[in-house]
Each structure stands twice: as C-alpha cells, then as structure tokens.
Amino acid sequence: MKFIFTSLLIVGSTIALFAQTKQIIQPKGVPPGPYPFSLGVISNGLLFVAGQVGTDPQTGKLVPGGVEAETEQTIKNIKTILDAGGVTLDDVVTVTVYLSNMDDFPKMNAVYQKFFKAGSYPARTTVGVAKLVFGASVELTMTAAVPKK
C-alpha cells in the first residue's frame, strides 16, 4: 500500500511538473490584430511578447523619425503588453532586437538603454535582417519573468 501511494505521488508530481499552462495576454483597449498571433502569452512563469515594431497605437502606422523614434514607440508598445500581463520592464530577462540596418545599432542602443536600469539589463541578442514588417527599422521581442503572487 505504501508503495502504491508513493508511486502515485511521484506520477502526480511528474505530471504537475510537465503540465503547462497558457494564458493569452490582450491589453485592454488594444484591438486584436488581423494576424494569427497573440501579443503576449504567459506560460510556466514567463511572459513571451511577440515581435513589435514602432507603430502608433491610434493609427497603426509607423511613427516618423527613424530608428530612434521607432525604438521608443516599440518599447512603449511592449510596455503596454507587459503591463497587461502584470509585469514591468524590470522583469524582462531577455530581448531580441532585429535591425534592418546594423549601422543603426548605436542610435537604437541609445534609446533602448533609457528604458532599463544600468547594472540589471536583460540578456540581449541583436540580429541584422534584410527587411521588417511595414518597412520598420527595428523590431523587438521580450521575455519577462512573471513574479510569483
């Protein structure tokens, strides 16, 4: 009997360990987009934010002003998704930056660093690409750790 109870306990723990939950994050006031992806997904204690570009939430068009303005707007757009998921930029653990022109790296970096605390920057990868959606100069994805409640 003790063996059966112990076996059931181990099996139950294993199932719980590998069971995944998935919560879709859709910020209030942001209409669902026409494309087949979620803006954010929480799974196993992490919030995964889909790639975002510097579009004005009111018009859906890229903000004018080049890579600096686009970087700022992109991070603001991501912040809206993070807020809806109950996290902040301080909780971000990794970022991927896509640039259509690697010569824009210093300009993007100057804006990017204003949003994070020195000494606790998230891990980051920057990738040069041939082209981005809507002709954007920059696209970012972020993953944040969701604080335990």
N, C-alpha and C positions, 0 to 999 in steps of 0.2 A: 504494500500500500504506500509506504514511504517512497519507494522507487517511482511509482506512477505519479504521485504528487510532484516529486522533484522533476520528472520528465516533462510533465505538463507546464510547470513553472518555467523551465528552460525553453520549451517550444513557444510559450506565450511571450516571453521576453524577447526571443529572437524575432517573432512576428512583429512585435511593437517596435523593435529596433529598425527593422527594414520597411515598416509601413510608412508611406509618405503621404503627407497632406499637401494640398494645393489650394491656395486662396488667390483669386484674381483681384487685382487692385485697379480700380477705375475711379480716379479722383472726381469728387462732386463738381458739377458744372463743366466738366470736360466731356463733350460728346464722344461716344465710341467712334473710332476711325473707320474708314471704309476698307481697311486692310485686315487680313486674317492673323492678327496677333494681339496679345494683351499688352497694355502699357507696363504693367508690373505683375509679378507673380511671387507670392510668398510660399516657400517650401522648405521644410526642415530648418527653420530658424534663419533663413536668408531671404532677402527681398531682391529679386532679379529685375532690373529695369531694362526694358527693351531699348534698342538704339534710338536716340533722339537727336534731332537737328534744331537749329535756331529759328523755328517758325514762331510767329506771333500767334498766341492762342486765339485772338479775336479774328484774325484774317486768314490764318492758315498759310500765310506766305512767309518766306524767309525775311528776317529783319535786314534792313540795309546797314551798311557799314563794314562789311568784310568779316574776316575771321574773328576779330576781337568782339564785335557786336554779336556774331553768331555764337561764339563760345559762351558769352554771358547769358544770352537767351536760352541756349541749350541747357545750361546748368540750372537756370530758373525753372525751365520746363521739367527737368528731372526732380528738382526740389519739390515741385507740386505732387509728383508721384510718390516720392519718399514720404512726404507729409501724410498723404492718404494711407500709406502703409504703416504709419506710426513710428517712423524713423527720421533721422536728420542726416545731414552731410557728415556729421561727426561719426556716424555709424557705418559709413561707407568703408569697405575693406579692399575693394579692387575696382579699377576703372580701365576701360579700353577706349582709346582715342583713335579715331580714323581721320586722317587729313588728306584732302585731295591734292595738297601741295606741301611737301615737307619743309619748304622754305618758310612756311607759316608757323613752324613749331615755336619759335621764340615769342611770337605775338599771342598764340593760343596759351602758351605756358604762363605768360604774364597775367592774363585774365584768370586762368584756372587757379593759380595759387592764391588768389584773393578769397576764394571760397572755402579754403581748408586751413586748419591750424598748422603752423610750422612745427615740425617735430612729430606730427602724427598724421602725415599724409598717407592716403591709401596706396596700396601697391598699384602700379600703372604700367600699361603697355601702350605704345603709340605705333600705329601702322599707317604707312603711306598707301593710298589707294588711287586708282585711275579716275573714279567718279563716284559721287554720292547722290543720294536721292534729292530731288528738287534742285540740283546743282549746288548743293551746300558745300561749304569749305571744310566743315568739321561735323563729326557725329561722335557721340559718346554713349557708352553703356556703363552702368554701375551696378555693383552688387553690395548690399548692405546687410550687416548682422542685425537681426531684429532682437531688441532687448527682451529678456525674459520678464514676464509680468508677475 
